[in-house]
Amino acid sequence: MTSHPSSPIPVLRENLSIGSR
């Protein structure tokens, strides 16, 4: 999973999209 310290919110969105798949 990608973890961006500068923008953790977009990462969470990506995780949600991956989890929904």
Summary of the structure (lengths in Angstrom):
residues: 21
radius of gyration: 8.1
end to end distance: 14.3
largest distance: 25.5
contacts: 36
relative contact order: 0.25
helix: 62%
strand: 0%
